[in-house]
Amino acid sequence: MVRPNLAVNVGGIHMKNPVMTASGTFGYGEAFASLFDLNRLGAIIVKGLSLKPAPGNPPPRTLETCGGMLNAIGLENVGFAAFVKEKLPFLQSLDTPIILNIYGQDLDEYAKLAERIHDLEGIAGMELNISCPNVKAGGIAFGTDPKMAFQVTKAVREKTSLPLIVKLSPNVTDIASIARSVEDAGADAVSLINTITSMAVDVETRRPRLANKVGGLSGPAIKPIALRMVWETVQAVAVPVIGIGGIMDASDALEFLIVGARAIQVGTANFVNPRATVEIAEGLKHYLVEKDMPDISQLIGSLRA
């Protein structure tokens, strides 16, 4: 039996397989290190990082729903300085590409953070979270307007030559236009989708079940939406597309690869099964063997439509 080649290149990031962790669902990696060898992953994307520490939203801020979960964590994180001192040394010890998911409240914050990250050792690339509200534009999310998406991507691109992935919001009417904007601004790849803005209500108290009132829906319930958006985006841009949304097992991952995603990210599944990522990678290998495909590139974009 020939061992299939699962290696992929996503915007200049070389990965041994196309399985990545989704930001905010894998912490900084250490909590999973005792469960499996993290070097078996294609890449690790750490919890969203900002210049200064962020406390996030008050609880309750997570909620299980039918077919998924709602979260309103609020991008809680330790901040850049603490990350470099407390989290980065462990990540640098791994033989897996480390990608930092970053966000800011305005263009200046994004640019400053990107500039500081550029000088760090052991960082394979950045993933730009543009679902954040721009405080200088009245709270409008960067990722919902093509011009703002272009501006924030360009601001970061000018500060770093590291591979740059832009994570797209699904809370738009035309995700392809946003993808083209960030591609024009210098993105090396796009990842999608982020969570879908949603809500839940306690009928006994008649109050929102999240303290923040609304949160982001993730998990199996959003997979068909994510799959459609990935398929549309693949046809709209030339840069690699990373699929995210409700990927719980290898079969889910295969759907995204078949419609053209170069890699996938696993998020909510990590809360259900901490070994989901490596099991998905193994499942992809078994599928290729079963279908007599020596290279995963034969599968990517093979949709018969």
Steps between C-alpha positions, in 0.01 A plus 500: 500500500636839398481759776309797352647849506284732711737799488359835387633851452262774610620847407863412566435295814615141447293250696533122533122466465207741447364481857529820702354603835251786499589804706329520838432127524851371570634757745877526462542127441640395837172359635491247214865395515435214744225357278691453174814605316437857380761448230247284314294809419524700180510828692395652831315831505505644848233693689438848359772743610487875558762757601369526856333236721123475454260367769227406254128508577338413835341155545293322400682510169471148357191296430432165338235514230334249270777399262763733636594762754472873558791695638552860600846466651590846377852419381643459851879459481823560690630777273817513290760543778369212713462282192866546408616430855262225610360324191744536212789288640284187504367566150855555370593151618254338258569376149166635377436838337371753754260764372393796709142620470502876562248777543478869589247775552636719222750489214783627718463215751502237226810652342693534827427143601597363158827689514589354840405148396714526187814508717411188702676169439304188421187663357389359163236759424208712618126463475315830499170503687301771321170421672595757767320835531697807390453745787594794277227409251213478744547132582457366146689172461799518265390182327155619395616775265731433202681835534565456872610139443744626236635773729571277800661230285717757325602656833623164626656400168717812509642396838591137433616262231372198696226296331171679564165323530184709533209342688169600347167568669188321373281790614502659154287478187792440260800325655673469161534877472664519843737219401600682180563819699743339742669312214554833323645642823765228521350206687677170429193293594151535644329291768125471542263505662509666839199452726148612404344767722221330695292510817321284758230591754403344833120475476455480878685824577444651153861611498783433253693189599831675432604804705605665175149434361639372168786266418658302220349171387742220408484123458317259266199731462704746291686249280271523193526880509877487540536247220302716259701810586832315460389369160402851388826649626718236333353608167547871574868518603834358392649473851453181707179465701484338844162348594350541846158425644353191665783262409461218752658205317692401188185480289423865576857599417483311170199704390693824541805365319289370212340842442849651483628587846878449519481435875242490780472619858344304786325704769194392696597133460795561735254555787319174423801284419844643587660256253276603212778666301733200484210264439394714204854494360504120529158480337621704203793263455273194507268657243787563259618141539150369443457712187851420374603867502874540566476877561238714671530755219297257287210541743509877547251670270380171350129584529300355212250777445 
